[in-house]
């Protein structure tokens, strides 16, 4: 069985880590991204995810300076996303020190971007982020883009399959409904996507306590990795404590 990964996530705005609830702008400041990255590396984080949460809506490129400084200071893999629109954007981020690049809105608008970037840089570098929200009329999870502001009418499960077929190496799956709520990951959503693809699925949105990680790694969620922000940033628990909790319960953890 593949070992499970614990991944702190940084939502970055104006050079600072912030945390929102369900993609709304009621944000709390959580600190300097590079300093936090060093802390999480010391705690045993397996990877990091850095998301420039306003780049797409502001129509600008991602924060290369923060990527370079993070690469200089930490030695665990990290993924960078936000504002990625072209194969050249991916190249710049990889050259700046990112190990993987995440795309969301641009991938939905131009799916060929997944295909071309996977062919050029390898699937191991390409993560597709899917923000899904339950749609009662569709009776399915709908893909949301532009930081959750725009509905697409696309099934998140079908889109995940297409992303895999086009060469994505990983899916970063965020539940719009659970994001920042801290009452647990959306287990049904995560399981359905995990069962639909063969590539790893990172669960995101809703972590509020250590048991939530156990749940999403169990048969209820079937995630390969779990991402969290608030509970780490605001010191409600640590990566070390979560990993110890999971090991004690028999979860194969890095």
Buried (B, 14 or more C-beta within 10 A) or exposed (E): EEEBBBBBBBBBBEEBBBBBBBBEEEBEEBBBBBEBBBBBBEBBBBBBBBBBBBBBBEEEBBBBEBBBBBBEBBEBBBBBBBBBBBBEBBBBBBEBBBBBBBBBBBBBEBBEBBBBBBEEBEBEBBBBBBBBBBBEEEEBBBBBBBBBEEEBEBBBBEBBBBBBEBBBBBBBBBBBBBBBBBEBBBBEBBBBBBEBBEBBBBBBBBBBBBBBBBBBBBEBBBBBBBBBBBBBBEEBBBBBBBBBBBEEBEBEBE
